[in-house]
Amino acid sequence: SRMETPTIDPADDDLLYVVKNGDVLDNLAALFYGDPRLRWVIMRANDIRLEPNELIPGVEIRIPTFDRLRSEGLLPR
């Protein structure tokens, strides 16, 4: 059975990132978390349902901190 993806609510220590031209979720996940497979975290935190090839430049998105993901048990062991 497929693992249910947890909800990620806003937190005070979320980083705010303004999308630039050419940004893709995989690259942002690699940049902030060192793992492109963690793109689902950014998708859930920003309620992105479908995976667009490119995010919309100029839009501000929330990036939950790696420490928070670890402390909430959202990272694979």
All heavy atoms as a GROMACS GRO file, in nm:
protein
  622
    1SER      N    1   0.084  -0.120   0.000
    1SER     CA    2   0.000   0.000   0.000
    1SER      C    3   0.088   0.125   0.000
    1SER      O    4   0.194   0.126   0.062
    1SER     CB    5  -0.093   0.000   0.121
    1SER     OG    6  -0.017   0.017   0.237
    2ARG      N    7   0.040   0.226  -0.067
    2ARG     CA    8   0.117   0.350  -0.079
    2ARG      C    9   0.116   0.426   0.052
    2ARG      O   10   0.013   0.435   0.117
    2ARG     CB   11   0.055   0.435  -0.190
    2ARG     CG   12   0.154   0.527  -0.257
    2ARG     CD   13   0.090   0.585  -0.382
    2ARG     NE   14  -0.017   0.678  -0.350
    2ARG     CZ   15   0.002   0.803  -0.305
    2ARG    NH1   16   0.124   0.846  -0.284
    2ARG    NH2   17  -0.099   0.883  -0.280
    3MET      N   18   0.231   0.477   0.089
    3MET     CA   19   0.238   0.552   0.214
    3MET      C   20   0.162   0.683   0.199
    3MET      O   21   0.176   0.752   0.098
    3MET     CB   22   0.384   0.581   0.249
    3MET     CG   23   0.407   0.606   0.395
    3MET     SD   24   0.582   0.638   0.426
    3MET     CE   25   0.584   0.817   0.419
    4GLU      N   26   0.078   0.715   0.297
    4GLU     CA   27   0.003   0.840   0.293
    4GLU      C   28   0.099   0.956   0.316
    4GLU      O   29   0.181   0.952   0.406
    4GLU     CB   30  -0.106   0.838   0.400
    4GLU     CG   31  -0.204   0.952   0.390
    4GLU     CD   32  -0.272   0.964   0.253
    4GLU    OE1   33  -0.303   0.860   0.192
    4GLU    OE2   34  -0.291   1.077   0.207
    5THR      N   35   0.088   1.058   0.231
    5THR     CA   36   0.176   1.174   0.246
    5THR      C   37   0.120   1.264   0.355
    5THR      O   38   0.004   1.301   0.348
    5THR     CB   39   0.183   1.253   0.113
    5THR    OG1   40   0.204   1.160   0.006
    5THR    CG2   41   0.297   1.351   0.115
    6PRO      N   42   0.200   1.296   0.455
    6PRO     CA   43   0.150   1.377   0.566
    6PRO      C   44   0.123   1.521   0.525
    6PRO      O   45   0.180   1.572   0.430
    6PRO     CB   46   0.264   1.371   0.668
    6PRO     CG   47   0.385   1.340   0.588
    6PRO     CD   48   0.340   1.259   0.471
    7THR      N   49   0.033   1.585   0.598
    7THR     CA   50   0.006   1.727   0.579
    7THR      C   51   0.119   1.805   0.645
    7THR      O   52   0.170   1.765   0.749
    7THR     CB   53  -0.127   1.765   0.646
    7THR    OG1   54  -0.229   1.685   0.588
    7THR    CG2   55  -0.159   1.911   0.625
    8ILE      N   56   0.159   1.914   0.582
    8ILE     CA   57   0.264   1.998   0.639
    8ILE      C   58   0.208   2.139   0.655
    8ILE      O   59   0.192   2.212   0.558
    8ILE     CB   60   0.390   1.998   0.551
    8ILE    CG1   61   0.441   1.855   0.536
    8ILE    CG2   62   0.498   2.087   0.612
    8ILE    CD1   63   0.559   1.840   0.443
    9ASP      N   64   0.175   2.173   0.778
    9ASP     CA   65   0.117   2.304   0.806
    9ASP      C   66   0.226   2.411   0.814
    9ASP      O   67   0.342   2.380   0.836
    9ASP     CB   68   0.040   2.299   0.939
    9ASP     CG   69  -0.082   2.209   0.928
    9ASP    OD1   70  -0.152   2.216   0.825
    9ASP    OD2   71  -0.107   2.132   1.022
   10PRO      N   72   0.186   2.538   0.797
   10PRO     CA   73   0.284   2.646   0.809
   10PRO      C   74   0.348   2.649   0.948
   10PRO      O   75   0.284   2.615   1.046
   10PRO     CB   76   0.200   2.773   0.788
   10PRO     CG   77   0.079   2.728   0.714
   10PRO     CD   78   0.053   2.588   0.760
   11ALA      N   79   0.475   2.688   0.952
   11ALA     CA   80   0.545   2.703   1.079
   11ALA      C   81   0.625   2.833   1.075
   11ALA      O   82   0.662   2.881   0.968
   11ALA     CB   83   0.638   2.584   1.104
   12ASP      N   84   0.651   2.888   1.193
   12ASP     CA   85   0.720   3.016   1.202
   12ASP      C   86   0.861   3.012   1.144
   12ASP      O   87   0.912   3.114   1.100
   12ASP     CB   88   0.728   3.063   1.348
   12ASP     CG   89   0.591   3.102   1.402
   12ASP    OD1   90   0.500   3.127   1.320
   12ASP    OD2   91   0.576   3.104   1.525
   13ASP      N   92   0.924   2.894   1.148
   13ASP     CA   93   1.063   2.888   1.100
   13ASP      C   94   1.073   2.845   0.953
   13ASP      O   95   1.182   2.823   0.904
   13ASP     CB   96   1.147   2.797   1.190
   13ASP     CG   97   1.100   2.652   1.187
   13ASP    OD1   98   0.989   2.624   1.134
   13ASP    OD2   99   1.173   2.566   1.239
   14ASP      N  100   0.959   2.835   0.884
   14ASP     CA  101   0.966   2.804   0.740
   14ASP      C  102   1.049   2.911   0.670
   14ASP      O  103   1.040   3.030   0.704
   14ASP     CB  104   0.826   2.804   0.676
   14ASP     CG  105   0.745   2.683   0.713
   14ASP    OD1  106   0.802   2.584   0.763
   14ASP    OD2  107   0.622   2.686   0.691
   15LEU      N  108   1.126   2.868   0.572
   15LEU     CA  109   1.198   2.964   0.488
   15LEU      C  110   1.101   3.011   0.380
   15LEU      O  111   1.018   2.933   0.333
   15LEU     CB  112   1.318   2.896   0.422
   15LEU     CG  113   1.418   2.831   0.517
   15LEU    CD1  114   1.517   2.746   0.441
   15LEU    CD2  115   1.489   2.937   0.598
   16LEU      N  116   1.110   3.137   0.342
   16LEU     CA  117   1.029   3.187   0.231
   16LEU      C  118   1.121   3.203   0.112
   16LEU      O  119   1.228   3.263   0.122
   16LEU     CB  120   0.962   3.320   0.268
   16LEU     CG  121   0.861   3.308   0.382
   16LEU    CD1  122   0.804   3.445   0.417
   16LEU    CD2  123   0.748   3.213   0.345
   17TYR      N  124   1.079   3.147   0.000
   17TYR     CA  125   1.164   3.146  -0.119
   17TYR      C  126   1.083   3.200  -0.237
   17TYR      O  127   0.969   3.157  -0.258
   17TYR     CB  128   1.210   3.003  -0.148
   17TYR     CG  129   1.289   2.990  -0.276
   17TYR    CD1  130   1.425   3.020  -0.280
   17TYR    CD2  131   1.228   2.946  -0.394
   17TYR    CE1  132   1.498   3.009  -0.398
   17TYR    CE2  133   1.299   2.935  -0.512
   17TYR     CZ  134   1.434   2.966  -0.513
   17TYR     OH  135   1.505   2.956  -0.630
   18VAL      N  136   1.140   3.294  -0.309
   18VAL     CA  137   1.073   3.348  -0.428
   18VAL      C  138   1.121   3.269  -0.550
   18VAL      O  139   1.241   3.262  -0.577
   18VAL     CB  140   1.102   3.498  -0.446
   18VAL    CG1  141   1.036   3.550  -0.573
   18VAL    CG2  142   1.051   3.576  -0.325
   19VAL      N  143   1.025   3.208  -0.618
   19VAL     CA  144   1.056   3.124  -0.734
   19VAL      C  145   1.122   3.206  -0.844
   19VAL      O  146   1.079   3.317  -0.876
   19VAL     CB  147   0.926   3.058  -0.787
   19VAL    CG1  148   0.955   2.978  -0.913
   19VAL    CG2  149   0.864   2.970  -0.679
   20LYS      N  150   1.229   3.151  -0.899
   20LYS     CA  151   1.301   3.215  -1.010
   20LYS      C  152   1.271   3.140  -1.141
   20LYS      O  153   1.227   3.026  -1.138
   20LYS     CB  154   1.451   3.211  -0.984
   20LYS     CG  155   1.495   3.284  -0.857
   20LYS     CD  156   1.643   3.314  -0.865
   20LYS     CE  157   1.730   3.254  -0.756
   20LYS     NZ  158   1.671   3.209  -0.633
   21ASN      N  159   1.300   3.206  -1.252
   21ASN     CA  160   1.285   3.142  -1.382
   21ASN      C  161   1.361   3.011  -1.386
   21ASN      O  162   1.477   3.005  -1.346
   21ASN     CB  163   1.340   3.232  -1.494
   21ASN     CG  164   1.231   3.314  -1.557
   21ASN    OD1  165   1.119   3.265  -1.578
   21ASN    ND2  166   1.261   3.439  -1.586
   22GLY      N  167   1.296   2.904  -1.432
   22GLY     CA  168   1.364   2.777  -1.449
   22GLY      C  169   1.366   2.688  -1.326
   22GLY      O  170   1.414   2.576  -1.333
   23ASP      N  171   1.315   2.738  -1.214
   23ASP     CA  172   1.310   2.654  -1.094
   23ASP      C  173   1.218   2.534  -1.115
   23ASP      O  174   1.109   2.549  -1.173
   23ASP     CB  175   1.258   2.732  -0.973
   23ASP     CG  176   1.367   2.814  -0.904
   23ASP    OD1  177   1.486   2.786  -0.926
   23ASP    OD2  178   1.331   2.905  -0.827
   24VAL      N  179   1.262   2.418  -1.072
   24VAL     CA  180   1.176   2.300  -1.071
   24VAL      C  181   1.182   2.239  -0.931
   24VAL      O  182   1.280   2.257  -0.858
   24VAL     CB  183   1.216   2.195  -1.178
   24VAL    CG1  184   1.181   2.243  -1.318
   24VAL    CG2  185   1.362   2.160  -1.169
   25LEU      N  186   1.078   2.168  -0.894
   25LEU     CA  187   1.067   2.114  -0.759
   25LEU      C  188   1.185   2.025  -0.721
   25LEU      O  189   1.237   2.034  -0.610
   25LEU     CB  190   0.936   2.037  -0.744
   25LEU     CG  191   0.812   2.127  -0.745
   25LEU    CD1  192   0.687   2.044  -0.768
   25LEU    CD2  193   0.801   2.204  -0.615
   26ASP      N  194   1.228   1.940  -0.813
   26ASP     CA  195   1.341   1.851  -0.784
   26ASP      C  196   1.465   1.931  -0.743
   26ASP      O  197   1.535   1.895  -0.649
   26ASP     CB  198   1.377   1.766  -0.907
   26ASP     CG  199   1.270   1.665  -0.941
   26ASP    OD1  200   1.151   1.702  -0.936
   26ASP    OD2  201   1.305   1.550  -0.970
   27ASN      N  202   1.492   2.038  -0.819
   27ASN     CA  203   1.611   2.118  -0.793
   27ASN      C  204   1.602   2.191  -0.660
   27ASN      O  205   1.702   2.202  -0.588
   27ASN     CB  206   1.634   2.218  -0.906
   27ASN     CG  207   1.665   2.150  -1.037
   27ASN    OD1  208   1.679   2.028  -1.043
   27ASN    ND2  209   1.675   2.227  -1.144
   28LEU      N  210   1.482   2.241  -0.627
   28LEU     CA  211   1.466   2.310  -0.499
   28LEU      C  212   1.483   2.212  -0.383
   28LEU      O  213   1.545   2.245  -0.282
   28LEU     CB  214   1.329   2.379  -0.492
   28LEU     CG  215   1.311   2.496  -0.589
   28LEU    CD1  216   1.171   2.556  -0.573
   28LEU    CD2  217   1.418   2.602  -0.568
   29ALA      N  218   1.428   2.092  -0.398
   29ALA     CA  219   1.443   1.990  -0.294
   29ALA      C  220   1.591   1.953  -0.276
   29ALA      O  221   1.639   1.935  -0.164
   29ALA     CB  222   1.360   1.867  -0.326
   30ALA      N  223   1.662   1.943  -0.387
   30ALA     CA  224   1.805   1.913  -0.380
   30ALA      C  225   1.881   2.028  -0.314
   30ALA      O  226   1.970   2.006  -0.231
   30ALA     CB  227   1.860   1.886  -0.520
   31LEU      N  228   1.842   2.151  -0.346
   31LEU     CA  229   1.908   2.269  -0.291
   31LEU      C  230   1.888   2.279  -0.139
   31LEU      O  231   1.982   2.300  -0.064
   31LEU     CB  232   1.853   2.394  -0.360
   31LEU     CG  233   1.902   2.530  -0.308
   31LEU    CD1  234   2.050   2.549  -0.342
   31LEU    CD2  235   1.819   2.642  -0.368
   32PHE      N  236   1.762   2.265  -0.096
   32PHE     CA  237   1.731   2.287   0.046
   32PHE      C  238   1.749   2.163   0.133
   32PHE      O  239   1.777   2.174   0.251
   32PHE     CB  240   1.589   2.341   0.062
   32PHE     CG  241   1.575   2.483   0.015
   32PHE    CD1  242   1.514   2.512  -0.106
   32PHE    CD2  243   1.624   2.588   0.091
   32PHE    CE1  244   1.502   2.643  -0.150
   32PHE    CE2  245   1.612   2.720   0.048
   32PHE     CZ  246   1.551   2.747  -0.072
   33TYR      N  247   1.731   2.044   0.073
   33TYR     CA  248   1.734   1.921   0.153
   33TYR      C  249   1.843   1.824   0.111
   33TYR      O  250   1.861   1.721   0.175
   33TYR     CB  251   1.599   1.850   0.145
   33TYR     CG  252   1.482   1.936   0.186
   33TYR    CD1  253   1.370   1.945   0.106
   33TYR    CD2  254   1.485   2.009   0.305
   33TYR    CE1  255   1.261   2.024   0.144
   33TYR    CE2  256   1.378   2.088   0.343
   33TYR     CZ  257   1.266   2.096   0.262
   33TYR     OH  258   1.161   2.173   0.299
   34GLY      N  259   1.911   1.852  -0.001
   34GLY     CA  260   2.013   1.761  -0.047
   34GLY      C  261   1.957   1.634  -0.110
   34GLY      O  262   2.029   1.538  -0.130
   35ASP      N  263   1.826   1.634  -0.140
   35ASP     CA  264   1.763   1.514  -0.197
   35ASP      C  265   1.643   1.554  -0.282
   35ASP      O  266   1.542   1.598  -0.229
   35ASP     CB  267   1.718   1.422  -0.083
   35ASP     CG  268   1.665   1.288  -0.133
   35ASP    OD1  269   1.643   1.273  -0.256
   35ASP    OD2  270   1.646   1.198  -0.050
   36PRO      N  271   1.655   1.537  -0.415
   36PRO     CA  272   1.545   1.578  -0.504
   36PRO      C  273   1.416   1.501  -0.479
   36PRO      O  274   1.307   1.549  -0.510
   36PRO     CB  275   1.598   1.550  -0.645
   36PRO     CG  276   1.714   1.459  -0.627
   36PRO     CD  277   1.770   1.485  -0.490
   37ARG      N  278   1.426   1.382  -0.418
   37ARG     CA  279   1.305   1.302  -0.392
   37ARG      C  280   1.216   1.366  -0.285
   37ARG      O  281   1.099   1.330  -0.273
   37ARG     CB  282   1.342   1.160  -0.348
   37ARG     CG  283   1.409   1.079  -0.459
   37ARG     CD  284   1.467   0.952  -0.404
   37ARG     NE  285   1.567   0.983  -0.302
   37ARG     CZ  286   1.634   0.890  -0.232
   37ARG    NH1  287   1.609   0.762  -0.252
   37ARG    NH2  288   1.723   0.926  -0.142
   38LEU      N  289   1.271   1.462  -0.211
   38LEU     CA  290   1.192   1.529  -0.108
   38LEU      C  291   1.108   1.644  -0.164
   38LEU      O  292   1.052   1.724  -0.090
   38LEU     CB  293   1.283   1.579   0.006
   38LEU     CG  294   1.345   1.469   0.090
   38LEU    CD1  295   1.438   1.528   0.194
   38LEU    CD2  296   1.236   1.385   0.158
   39ARG      N  297   1.094   1.648  -0.298
   39ARG     CA  298   1.009   1.752  -0.359
   39ARG      C  299   0.866   1.747  -0.306
   39ARG      O  300   0.797   1.847  -0.302
   39ARG     CB  301   1.009   1.740  -0.510
   39ARG     CG  302   0.946   1.610  -0.559
   39ARG     CD  303   0.939   1.607  -0.711
   39ARG     NE  304   0.885   1.480  -0.751
   39ARG     CZ  305   0.957   1.382  -0.802
   39ARG    NH1  306   1.086   1.400  -0.824
   39ARG    NH2  307   0.902   1.267  -0.833
   40TRP      N  308   0.820   1.629  -0.263
   40TRP     CA  309   0.684   1.617  -0.210
   40TRP      C  310   0.663   1.706  -0.088
   40TRP      O  311   0.553   1.754  -0.064
   40TRP     CB  312   0.650   1.471  -0.176
   40TRP     CG  313   0.730   1.414  -0.062
   40TRP    CD1  314   0.846   1.342  -0.072
   40TRP    CD2  315   0.700   1.424   0.077
   40TRP    NE1  316   0.890   1.308   0.054
   40TRP    CE2  317   0.802   1.357   0.147
   40TRP    CE3  318   0.596   1.483   0.151
   40TRP    CZ2  319   0.804   1.348   0.287
   40TRP    CZ3  320   0.599   1.473   0.290
   40TRP    CH2  321   0.703   1.407   0.356
   41VAL      N  322   0.772   1.732  -0.012
   41VAL     CA  323   0.761   1.819   0.106
   41VAL      C  324   0.720   1.960   0.061
   41VAL      O  325   0.628   2.020   0.118
   41VAL     CB  326   0.895   1.825   0.183
   41VAL    CG1  327   0.891   1.933   0.290
   41VAL    CG2  328   0.929   1.689   0.241
   42ILE      N  329   0.787   2.010  -0.042
   42ILE     CA  330   0.757   2.145  -0.093
   42ILE      C  331   0.617   2.148  -0.153
   42ILE      O  332   0.542   2.244  -0.134
   42ILE     CB  333   0.864   2.189  -0.195
   42ILE    CG1  334   1.002   2.191  -0.128
   42ILE    CG2  335   0.831   2.326  -0.253
   42ILE    CD1  336   1.118   2.212  -0.223
   43MET      N  337   0.581   2.041  -0.222
   43MET     CA  338   0.447   2.033  -0.280
   43MET      C  339   0.340   2.038  -0.172
   43MET      O  340   0.244   2.115  -0.182
   43MET     CB  341   0.432   1.904  -0.362
   43MET     CG  342   0.516   1.904  -0.489
   43MET     SD  343   0.507   1.746  -0.576
   43MET     CE  344   0.339   1.752  -0.642
   44ARG      N  345   0.356   1.959  -0.068
   44ARG     CA  346   0.256   1.954   0.040
   44ARG      C  347   0.251   2.085   0.118
   44ARG      O  348   0.145   2.133   0.154
   44ARG     CB  349   0.284   1.839   0.136
   44ARG     CG  350   0.252   1.703   0.082
   44ARG     CD  351   0.115   1.695   0.017
   44ARG     NE  352   0.006   1.691   0.111
   44ARG     CZ  353  -0.068   1.585   0.137
   44ARG    NH1  354  -0.046   1.472   0.075
   44ARG    NH2  355  -0.167   1.592   0.224
   45ALA      N  356   0.366   2.143   0.144
   45ALA     CA  357   0.371   2.266   0.223
   45ALA      C  358   0.305   2.383   0.150
   45ALA      O  359   0.259   2.478   0.212
   45ALA     CB  360   0.516   2.301   0.256
   46ASN      N  361   0.299   2.373   0.017
   46ASN     CA  362   0.243   2.482  -0.064
   46ASN      C  363   0.117   2.441  -0.137
   46ASN      O  364   0.069   2.512  -0.224
   46ASN     CB  365   0.349   2.532  -0.162
   46ASN     CG  366   0.466   2.595  -0.089
   46ASN    OD1  367   0.458   2.709  -0.046
   46ASN    ND2  368   0.573   2.519  -0.070
   47ASP      N  369   0.063   2.325  -0.103
   47ASP     CA  370  -0.060   2.275  -0.164
   47ASP      C  371  -0.052   2.270  -0.316
   47ASP      O  372  -0.145   2.308  -0.386
   47ASP     CB  373  -0.180   2.360  -0.118
   47ASP     CG  374  -0.308   2.279  -0.124
   47ASP    OD1  375  -0.301   2.155  -0.118
   47ASP    OD2  376  -0.416   2.339  -0.136
   48ILE      N  377   0.065   2.225  -0.365
   48ILE     CA  378   0.081   2.203  -0.509
   48ILE      C  379   0.034   2.061  -0.536
   48ILE      O  380   0.094   1.966  -0.488
   48ILE     CB  381   0.228   2.221  -0.552
   48ILE    CG1  382   0.277   2.363  -0.519
   48ILE    CG2  383   0.246   2.189  -0.700
   48ILE    CD1  384   0.428   2.381  -0.533
   49ARG      N  385  -0.076   2.047  -0.611
   49ARG     CA  386  -0.134   1.914  -0.630
   49ARG      C  387  -0.074   1.841  -0.750
   49ARG      O  388  -0.040   1.725  -0.743
   49ARG     CB  389  -0.285   1.924  -0.647
   49ARG     CG  390  -0.351   1.975  -0.521
   49ARG     CD  391  -0.501   1.969  -0.530
   49ARG     NE  392  -0.563   2.040  -0.419
   49ARG     CZ  393  -0.565   1.997  -0.294
   49ARG    NH1  394  -0.509   1.883  -0.261
   49ARG    NH2  395  -0.622   2.068  -0.199
   50LEU      N  396  -0.064   1.912  -0.860
   50LEU     CA  397  -0.005   1.851  -0.978
   50LEU      C  398   0.137   1.902  -0.986
   50LEU      O  399   0.168   2.011  -0.940
   50LEU     CB  400  -0.083   1.890  -1.103
   50LEU     CG  401  -0.227   1.843  -1.102
   50LEU    CD1  402  -0.303   1.902  -1.221
   50LEU    CD2  403  -0.234   1.691  -1.108
   51GLU      N  404   0.221   1.824  -1.046
   51GLU     CA  405   0.361   1.865  -1.051
   51GLU      C  406   0.390   1.939  -1.180
   51GLU      O  407   0.409   1.878  -1.284
   51GLU     CB  408   0.449   1.740  -1.042
   51GLU     CG  409   0.584   1.773  -0.991
   51GLU     CD  410   0.655   1.648  -0.942
   51GLU    OE1  411   0.591   1.557  -0.893
   51GLU    OE2  412   0.777   1.646  -0.958
   52PRO      N  413   0.389   2.071  -1.174
   52PRO     CA  414   0.420   2.145  -1.297
   52PRO      C  415   0.568   2.133  -1.327
   52PRO      O  416   0.648   2.114  -1.236
   52PRO     CB  417   0.383   2.289  -1.262
   52PRO     CG  418   0.398   2.297  -1.113
   52PRO     CD  419   0.373   2.158  -1.059
   53ASN      N  420   0.600   2.143  -1.454
   53ASN     CA  421   0.740   2.136  -1.493
   53ASN      C  422   0.816   2.253  -1.434
   53ASN      O  423   0.928   2.240  -1.388
   53ASN     CB  424   0.751   2.137  -1.645
   53ASN     CG  425   0.862   2.049  -1.693
   53ASN    OD1  426   0.923   1.977  -1.613
   53ASN    ND2  427   0.892   2.054  -1.820
   54GLU      N  428   0.752   2.369  -1.435
   54GLU     CA  429   0.815   2.487  -1.378
   54GLU      C  430   0.720   2.552  -1.282
   54GLU      O  431   0.600   2.559  -1.306
   54GLU     CB  432   0.852   2.587  -1.488
   54GLU     CG  433   0.970   2.542  -1.570
   54GLU     CD  434   1.023   2.655  -1.658
   54GLU    OE1  435   0.983   2.770  -1.637
   54GLU    OE2  436   1.103   2.625  -1.745
   55LEU      N  437   0.773   2.601  -1.174
   55LEU     CA  438   0.694   2.680  -1.080
   55LEU      C  439   0.679   2.821  -1.140
   55LEU      O  440   0.751   2.856  -1.232
   55LEU     CB  441   0.765   2.685  -0.946
   55LEU     CG  442   0.782   2.546  -0.881
   55LEU    CD1  443   0.893   2.549  -0.778
   55LEU    CD2  444   0.652   2.501  -0.819
   56ILE      N  445   0.588   2.898  -1.086
   56ILE     CA  446   0.563   3.032  -1.142
   56ILE      C  447   0.662   3.132  -1.083
   56ILE      O  448   0.664   3.155  -0.962
   56ILE     CB  449   0.418   3.076  -1.113
   56ILE    CG1  450   0.320   2.976  -1.173
   56ILE    CG2  451   0.393   3.217  -1.167
   56ILE    CD1  452   0.180   2.985  -1.117
   57PRO      N  453   0.748   3.191  -1.169
   57PRO     CA  454   0.847   3.287  -1.121
   57PRO      C  455   0.779   3.403  -1.049
   57PRO      O  456   0.673   3.450  -1.090
   57PRO     CB  457   0.917   3.335  -1.248
   57PRO     CG  458   0.897   3.223  -1.346
   57PRO     CD  459   0.762   3.166  -1.313
   58GLY      N  460   0.841   3.448  -0.940
   58GLY     CA  461   0.788   3.561  -0.864
   58GLY      C  462   0.695   3.520  -0.751
   58GLY      O  463   0.667   3.600  -0.663
   59VAL      N  464   0.648   3.396  -0.752
   59VAL     CA  465   0.559   3.349  -0.645
   59VAL      C  466   0.645   3.306  -0.525
   59VAL      O  467   0.748   3.242  -0.541
   59VAL     CB  468   0.472   3.231  -0.694
   59VAL    CG1  469   0.396   3.168  -0.579
   59VAL    CG2  470   0.376   3.278  -0.802
   60GLU      N  471   0.599   3.345  -0.406
   60GLU     CA  472   0.672   3.309  -0.284
   60GLU      C  473   0.618   3.176  -0.231
   60GLU      O  474   0.497   3.159  -0.218
   60GLU     CB  475   0.653   3.418  -0.179
   60GLU     CG  476   0.743   3.406  -0.060
   60GLU     CD  477   0.728   3.525   0.034
   60GLU    OE1  478   0.621   3.537   0.097
   60GLU    OE2  479   0.823   3.604   0.043
   61ILE      N  480   0.708   3.082  -0.207
   61ILE     CA  481   0.666   2.953  -0.153
   61ILE      C  482   0.734   2.929  -0.018
   61ILE      O  483   0.836   2.990   0.013
   61ILE     CB  484   0.698   2.837  -0.250
   61ILE    CG1  485   0.847   2.828  -0.282
   61ILE    CG2  486   0.615   2.849  -0.378
   61ILE    CD1  487   0.886   2.706  -0.362
   62ARG      N  488   0.676   2.840   0.061
   62ARG     CA  489   0.729   2.806   0.191
   62ARG      C  490   0.817   2.682   0.180
   62ARG      O  491   0.779   2.585   0.117
   62ARG     CB  492   0.615   2.779   0.290
   62ARG     CG  493   0.538   2.901   0.329
   62ARG     CD  494   0.441   2.874   0.442
   62ARG     NE  495   0.353   2.760   0.415
   62ARG     CZ  496   0.363   2.641   0.475
   62ARG    NH1  497   0.455   2.617   0.564
   62ARG    NH2  498   0.278   2.545   0.445
   63ILE      N  499   0.932   2.686   0.245
   63ILE     CA  500   1.022   2.571   0.250
   63ILE      C  501   1.038   2.533   0.396
   63ILE      O  502   1.107   2.602   0.472
   63ILE     CB  503   1.161   2.606   0.190
   63ILE    CG1  504   1.150   2.671   0.053
   63ILE    CG2  505   1.250   2.482   0.189
   63ILE    CD1  506   1.114   2.579  -0.060
   64PRO      N  507   0.973   2.424   0.440
   64PRO     CA  508   0.992   2.380   0.579
   64PRO      C  509   1.139   2.348   0.604
   64PRO      O  510   1.207   2.298   0.514
   64PRO     CB  511   0.905   2.254   0.589
   64PRO     CG  512   0.804   2.268   0.479
   64PRO     CD  513   0.876   2.340   0.368
   65THR      N  514   1.188   2.376   0.724
   65THR     CA  515   1.329   2.351   0.753
   65THR      C  516   1.356   2.201   0.767
   65THR      O  517   1.268   2.124   0.805
   65THR     CB  518   1.373   2.420   0.883
   65THR    OG1  519   1.304   2.361   0.993
   65THR    CG2  520   1.348   2.570   0.878
   66PHE      N  521   1.477   2.165   0.734
   66PHE     CA  522   1.519   2.026   0.743
   66PHE      C  523   1.508   1.976   0.887
   66PHE      O  524   1.464   1.864   0.912
   66PHE     CB  525   1.662   2.012   0.691
   66PHE     CG  526   1.704   1.870   0.666
   66PHE    CD1  527   1.668   1.806   0.548
   66PHE    CD2  528   1.778   1.801   0.760
   66PHE    CE1  529   1.706   1.674   0.526
   66PHE    CE2  530   1.816   1.668   0.738
   66PHE     CZ  531   1.780   1.606   0.620
   67ASP      N  532   1.547   2.061   0.982
   67ASP     CA  533   1.540   2.023   1.124
   67ASP      C  534   1.396   1.992   1.164
   67ASP      O  535   1.371   1.897   1.239
   67ASP     CB  536   1.593   2.136   1.214
   67ASP     CG  537   1.745   2.144   1.209
   67ASP    OD1  538   1.809   2.047   1.160
   67ASP    OD2  539   1.800   2.245   1.255
   68ARG      N  540   1.304   2.073   1.115
   68ARG     CA  541   1.163   2.049   1.148
   68ARG      C  542   1.116   1.915   1.090
   68ARG      O  543   1.047   1.838   1.156
   68ARG     CB  544   1.078   2.163   1.092
   68ARG     CG  545   0.930   2.140   1.112
   68ARG     CD  546   0.850   2.250   1.048
   68ARG     NE  547   0.709   2.208   1.047
   68ARG     CZ  548   0.621   2.256   0.962
   68ARG    NH1  549   0.655   2.345   0.871
   68ARG    NH2  550   0.496   2.214   0.967
   69LEU      N  551   1.153   1.888   0.965
   69LEU     CA  552   1.114   1.761   0.902
   69LEU      C  553   1.165   1.644   0.984
   69LEU      O  554   1.095   1.546   1.007
   69LEU     CB  555   1.169   1.752   0.760
   69LEU     CG  556   1.120   1.859   0.661
   69LEU    CD1  557   1.187   1.836   0.526
   69LEU    CD2  558   0.970   1.858   0.650
   70ARG      N  559   1.289   1.658   1.031
   70ARG     CA  560   1.350   1.549   1.109
   70ARG      C  561   1.280   1.536   1.244
   70ARG      O  562   1.244   1.426   1.285
   70ARG     CB  563   1.499   1.575   1.127
   70ARG     CG  564   1.576   1.452   1.169
   70ARG     CD  565   1.725   1.473   1.157
   70ARG     NE  566   1.762   1.606   1.205
   70ARG     CZ  567   1.866   1.673   1.160
   70ARG    NH1  568   1.944   1.622   1.067
   70ARG    NH2  569   1.896   1.792   1.207
   71SER      N  570   1.254   1.648   1.310
   71SER     CA  571   1.195   1.642   1.444
   71SER      C  572   1.051   1.593   1.438
   71SER      O  573   1.002   1.531   1.533
   71SER     CB  574   1.202   1.778   1.513
   71SER     OG  575   1.116   1.870   1.451
   72GLU      N  576   0.980   1.618   1.326
   72GLU     CA  577   0.842   1.571   1.314
   72GLU      C  578   0.834   1.431   1.253
   72GLU      O  579   0.726   1.380   1.227
   72GLU     CB  580   0.760   1.670   1.230
   72GLU     CG  581   0.739   1.802   1.302
   72GLU     CD  582   0.649   1.899   1.226
   72GLU    OE1  583   0.586   1.856   1.127
   72GLU    OE2  584   0.642   2.016   1.266
   73GLY      N  585   0.949   1.370   1.229
   73GLY     CA  586   0.952   1.234   1.177
   73GLY      C  587   0.903   1.222   1.034
   73GLY      O  588   0.851   1.119   0.994
   74LEU      N  589   0.923   1.327   0.955
   74LEU     CA  590   0.876   1.327   0.816
   74LEU      C  591   0.980   1.275   0.718
   74LEU      O  592   0.952   1.257   0.601
   74LEU     CB  593   0.833   1.468   0.774
   74LEU     CG  594   0.712   1.524   0.850
   74LEU    CD1  595   0.689   1.669   0.814
   74LEU    CD2  596   0.588   1.440   0.821
   75LEU      N  597   1.101   1.253   0.767
   75LEU     CA  598   1.207   1.204   0.678
   75LEU      C  599   1.221   1.054   0.691
   75LEU      O  600   1.205   1.000   0.800
   75LEU     CB  601   1.340   1.272   0.713
   75LEU     CG  602   1.344   1.422   0.696
   75LEU    CD1  603   1.476   1.478   0.746
   75LEU    CD2  604   1.321   1.460   0.551
   76PRO      N  605   1.251   0.988   0.579
   76PRO     CA  606   1.277   0.844   0.588
   76PRO      C  607   1.398   0.818   0.675
   76PRO      O  608   1.492   0.896   0.676
   76PRO     CB  609   1.302   0.801   0.443
   76PRO     CG  610   1.327   0.927   0.367
   76PRO     CD  611   1.265   1.040   0.444
   77ARG      N  612   1.392   0.713   0.749
   77ARG     CA  613   1.503   0.680   0.841
   77ARG      C  614   1.625   0.632   0.764
   77ARG      O  615   1.613   0.561   0.669
   77ARG     CB  616   1.459   0.569   0.936
   77ARG     CG  617   1.342   0.613   1.021
   77ARG     CD  618   1.389   0.655   1.161
   77ARG     NE  619   1.288   0.727   1.233
   77ARG     CZ  620   1.296   0.855   1.264
   77ARG    NH1  621   1.398   0.927   1.226
   77ARG    NH2  622   1.200   0.915   1.331
   0.00000   0.00000   0.00000
